[in-house]
Amino acid sequence: MDAVVVGAGPFGLGVSYHLQRLCVRHTIFERRQIAESWRTQRWDNFRMNTPNVTTIMPGGPYAGRDPDGFMTGRDFAHLLDEFVS
């Protein structure tokens, strides 16, 4: 193993994406599941403070239906799940 990434949130997954593109062997450590804190440590009515169109992961454009809206924490966790899939 050449690298360890701590946390499977947006930044950890983004780092993993770039490490993979560079062929760096690595693993990601997360407490339970991808985006754990987004699932369990956000209020139900939490909204991102940036428009949806800016909330993207590396390597992909925004593909949602509401570019000017503000996604929920739960929606963001789903976005991260899709990024990993």
N, C-alpha and C positions, 0 to 999 in steps of 0.2 A: 504494500500500500504506500503510495507516495503522498497522499493528502487525506485529511479528515475534515469534513465540513460539519459544524455543530449547528443544528437547526434546519428543519425542512420547511421554513417559511419562504417568503418571496426572495430574500437575499441568498439564503442557503441554496435554494433551487437554482437561482440564477448563476451562482458561483459553480455549482455542479454542472450546469449546462456548458459553461465555458471550459471547465476542466475536461469534460468529455470531448469537446471539440478539439482540445489540445492533446488528446490521448493520454491524459494523466489519470492513473489508477487512483480511485478515491472511494470513500464511503461517506454516507451522511448519517449522523446520529440525530434522532428526534425522540422526544419523550414518549409519544404514543403513535400518532399518525401524522401525515402531512398536514401542515397548517394547524397544529394542535391548539396553539394559543388563539388563533382566529376563530376556532370552533368553540372553545370553552372559556375564554377570558375576555369576551366582548359583550356588550349589552345587546339585547335582541334588536334594538332600534338603532344600533351603530351604523353610520354611513361613512364611506371614505370621504376625505376632504379634498380629493382631486377628481376631476371628471373621468368618467369611464374610459374615454378615448385615450387618456394618459396612463391608465392602469393596465399595462401589458407586460408580458414576460418576454425574455430574450428570444429572438428568432421568429417572432410572429407579430403581425399587425393586429389592431383591434378588430374583432369580428362580431361584436355585440349589436343589439338593436337600438340602444339608447346612448349614443356617444356623449351627449351632454348631461346625462344623469349621474348619480352617485351610488355605486353599488354598496350593498350591505356586507358586513363581515362574512356572513354565511355564503353570499354569492362569491366573495373573493376566495374563500376556501375552496369552493367548487372550481373556480378558475385555476387554482393551483393544482387541484386533482387532475383537471383536463390537461394541464401543461405536462404533468408527469406521464400521463397515459400515452 
